[in-house]
């Protein structure tokens, strides 16, 4: 059996998220169905993580095993897959490589807009009040001081720990809005959307930077306020150690 990493992107608007669910269509499901058509047998895939309903990915990585001749699958897969899922490359990796557990970091970006945009609105969260970006970045920098992010985690998940290491968290102001970029070794369910919601409360003066610190230290999801919608959130990058990639890959 050879192991392969498959790199893809998707518009998550029509899906219940990345991971297979009993009550909705997932991105994972569509890819597994397409692989089964091409390789003529079931081929389960394992993703680098899970994105929630409506969340998008500019880069998602998954692995699968195959003992036959893999050939050139990218274009045939893209012909079968719906237009909102795109495969970019498939590379061979070491047999023990794991798309989820070998990931060194993951980066998400959240997009906000201050004005109505008829072309970008499906991928932006519209803000109708001014924001203090300096205060939001001051609050975001506090994230580096903590490891337990229970306050920003969806309740009753099956994870064993709420510890994460955030290595980047910053707002960039744009002409018509802003982008929040956050990188960590791992993320909890709903974590990024909950953090963004809390930071926006700081930006509009509803809470203070000190309040934001108190929210983290409380380890109480109820004190963090509302999460922002998933339509403006993108998984943008996943980093892996180079040694898991075989030299035969181009």
MOBELZI-V259605 format. One record per residue. N is the residue number from 1. RES is the residue in three letters. PHI is phi in degrees with one decimal (999 if undefined). PSI is psi in whole degrees, 0 to 359 (* if undefined). Layout:
# MOBELZI-V259605
N/RES/PHI/PSI + N/RES/PHI/PSI
This chain:
# MOBELZI-V259605
1/UNK/999/130 + 2/UNK/-101.0/149 + 3/UNK/-108.7/140 + 4/UNK/-129.9/144 + 5/UNK/-99.6/133 + 6/UNK/-113.1/126 + 7/UNK/-102.8/132 + 8/UNK/-151.1/170 + 9/UNK/-137.5/160 + 10/UNK/-157.8/152 + 11/UNK/-91.5/115 + 12/UNK/-85.0/6 + 13/UNK/-58.5/326 + 14/UNK/-97.6/11 + 15/UNK/-126.1/156 + 16/UNK/-82.0/11 + 17/UNK/121.5/186 + 18/UNK/-71.0/311 + 19/UNK/-79.8/144 + 20/UNK/-56.0/136 + 21/UNK/-132.8/150 + 22/UNK/-72.3/342 + 23/UNK/-120.8/26 + 24/UNK/-171.9/169 + 25/UNK/-93.0/128 + 26/UNK/-109.4/164 + 27/UNK/-64.9/317 + 28/UNK/-55.0/316 + 29/UNK/-59.0/314 + 30/UNK/-64.6/323 + 31/UNK/-71.6/318 + 32/UNK/-62.9/322 + 33/UNK/-63.3/319 + 34/UNK/-69.5/319 + 35/UNK/-63.0/322 + 36/UNK/-63.3/321 + 37/UNK/-63.2/315 + 38/UNK/-76.2/319 + 39/UNK/-97.1/357 + 40/UNK/65.2/26 + 41/UNK/-163.7/160 + 42/UNK/-61.3/135 + 43/UNK/-131.7/94 + 44/UNK/-68.9/144 + 45/UNK/-122.7/152 + 46/UNK/-121.3/121 + 47/UNK/-85.9/164 + 48/UNK/-69.7/345 + 49/UNK/175.7/191 + 50/UNK/-123.4/137 + 51/UNK/-107.0/147 + 52/UNK/-76.9/173 + 53/UNK/-53.2/129 + 54/UNK/83.5/351 + 55/UNK/-81.8/146 + 56/UNK/-105.4/168 + 57/UNK/-139.3/123 + 58/UNK/-82.5/333 + 59/UNK/-141.2/118 + 60/UNK/-123.3/148 + 61/UNK/-127.4/139 + 62/UNK/-139.9/158 + 63/UNK/-119.8/155 + 64/UNK/-150.0/160 + 65/UNK/-113.2/144 + 66/UNK/-152.5/135 + 67/UNK/-105.8/6 + 68/UNK/-103.4/191 + 69/UNK/-79.2/119 + 70/UNK/-75.8/325 + 71/UNK/62.0/205 + 72/UNK/-103.9/104 + 73/UNK/-98.9/344 + 74/UNK/-60.0/305 + 75/UNK/-67.9/317 + 76/UNK/-58.9/320 + 77/UNK/-63.2/316 + 78/UNK/-64.6/331 + 79/UNK/-71.4/328 + 80/UNK/-83.8/321 + 81/UNK/-68.1/152 + 82/UNK/-64.2/162 + 83/UNK/-66.1/346 + 84/UNK/-93.6/10 + 85/UNK/-129.9/131 + 86/UNK/-132.9/132 + 87/UNK/-94.7/134 + 88/UNK/-104.4/318 + 89/UNK/-161.9/157 + 90/UNK/-129.3/124 + 91/UNK/-127.1/147 + 92/UNK/-83.0/137 + 93/UNK/-128.2/173 + 94/UNK/-63.2/151 + 95/UNK/-58.5/333 + 96/UNK/-94.5/359 + 97/UNK/-63.5/142 + 98/UNK/-133.1/125 + 99/UNK/-60.2/326 + 100/UNK/-88.1/306 + 101/UNK/-77.2/339 + 102/UNK/-89.8/353 + 103/UNK/-65.3/127 + 104/UNK/-81.0/324 + 105/UNK/-159.3/162 + 106/UNK/-134.2/144 + 107/UNK/-123.1/132 + 108/UNK/-118.7/152 + 109/UNK/-131.5/139 + 110/UNK/-120.3/133 + 111/UNK/-111.9/131 + 112/UNK/-122.5/155 + 113/UNK/-138.5/141 + 114/UNK/-90.5/350 + 115/UNK/-131.2/159 + 116/UNK/-72.2/124 + 117/UNK/-125.7/108 + 118/UNK/-64.3/339 + 119/UNK/-96.5/329 + 120/UNK/-101.6/354 + 121/UNK/-56.4/330 + 122/UNK/-67.0/343 + 123/UNK/-118.8/18 + 124/UNK/-133.8/149 + 125/UNK/-103.1/115 + 126/UNK/-79.0/130 + 127/UNK/-108.8/130 + 128/UNK/-107.8/18 + 129/UNK/-144.7/154 + 130/UNK/-67.0/155 + 131/UNK/-127.7/146 + 132/UNK/-95.9/98 + 133/UNK/-68.9/329 + 134/UNK/-62.8/317 + 135/UNK/-66.1/320 + 136/UNK/-65.0/321 + 137/UNK/-72.1/326 + 138/UNK/-62.7/317 + 139/UNK/-66.2/319 + 140/UNK/-60.6/325 + 141/UNK/-65.0/338 + 142/UNK/-66.5/333 + 143/UNK/-57.9/330 + 144/UNK/-66.0/340 + 145/UNK/-85.3/353 + 146/UNK/-125.4/160 + 147/UNK/-123.9/335 + 148/UNK/-96.0/114 + 149/UNK/-115.6/41 + 150/UNK/-57.2/326 + 151/UNK/-62.9/340 + 152/UNK/-113.6/17 + 153/UNK/-104.8/143 + 154/UNK/-60.7/139 + 155/UNK/-73.1/151 + 156/UNK/61.0/43 + 157/UNK/-90.9/171 + 158/UNK/-98.8/16 + 159/UNK/-75.8/152 + 160/UNK/-87.0/340 + 161/UNK/-148.3/149 + 162/UNK/-103.8/20 + 163/UNK/-87.3/132 + 164/UNK/-140.8/156 + 165/UNK/-116.5/106 + 166/UNK/-87.5/128 + 167/UNK/-115.2/351 + 168/UNK/-151.2/135 + 169/UNK/-159.0/108 + 170/UNK/-157.2/150 + 171/UNK/-98.7/138 + 172/UNK/-117.2/122 + 173/UNK/-81.8/135 + 174/UNK/-114.5/179 + 175/UNK/-61.5/326 + 176/UNK/-123.0/13 + 177/UNK/173.7/229 + 178/UNK/-168.1/164 + 179/UNK/-131.2/129 + 180/UNK/-101.7/125 + 181/UNK/-114.7/130 + 182/UNK/-139.0/134 + 183/UNK/-125.7/135 + 184/UNK/-151.5/165 + 185/UNK/-70.1/332 + 186/UNK/-159.5/162 + 187/UNK/-130.3/150 + 188/UNK/-88.3/165 + 189/UNK/-60.5/128 + 190/UNK/71.3/6 + 191/UNK/-62.3/312 + 192/UNK/-66.1/316 + 193/UNK/-66.0/327 + 194/UNK/-71.2/320 + 195/UNK/-63.3/314 + 196/UNK/-60.0/316 + 197/UNK/-59.1/317 + 198/UNK/-67.8/322 + 199/UNK/-69.3/324 + 200/UNK/-65.2/326 + 201/UNK/-62.8/323 + 202/UNK/-66.6/317 + 203/UNK/-63.4/328 + 204/UNK/-97.1/6 + 205/UNK/83.2/9 + 206/UNK/-70.8/323 + 207/UNK/-130.1/164 + 208/UNK/-100.3/170 + 209/UNK/-61.0/320 + 210/UNK/-62.0/321 + 211/UNK/-61.4/321 + 212/UNK/-62.5/318 + 213/UNK/-61.9/318 + 214/UNK/-62.6/324 + 215/UNK/-61.1/313 + 216/UNK/-60.6/313 + 217/UNK/-70.4/338 + 218/UNK/-70.2/333 + 219/UNK/53.8/40 + 220/UNK/-128.2/110 + 221/UNK/-59.2/329 + 222/UNK/-66.2/339 + 223/UNK/-88.9/352 + 224/UNK/-86.7/353 + 225/UNK/81.8/196 + 226/UNK/-85.3/147 + 227/UNK/-79.5/152 + 228/UNK/-81.9/161 + 229/UNK/-63.0/154 + 230/UNK/-79.7/345 + 231/UNK/-65.8/342 + 232/UNK/-102.8/10 + 233/UNK/-105.9/134 + 234/UNK/-129.0/131 + 235/UNK/-79.9/120 + 236/UNK/-113.0/338 + 237/UNK/-160.4/143 + 238/UNK/-131.2/128 + 239/UNK/-103.2/137 + 240/UNK/-128.1/155 + 241/UNK/-67.9/138 + 242/UNK/-65.5/334 + 243/UNK/-69.0/347 + 244/UNK/-81.9/348 + 245/UNK/-92.3/130 + 246/UNK/-76.8/146 + 247/UNK/-66.2/341 + 248/UNK/-70.8/347 + 249/UNK/-70.9/140 + 250/UNK/-85.8/*
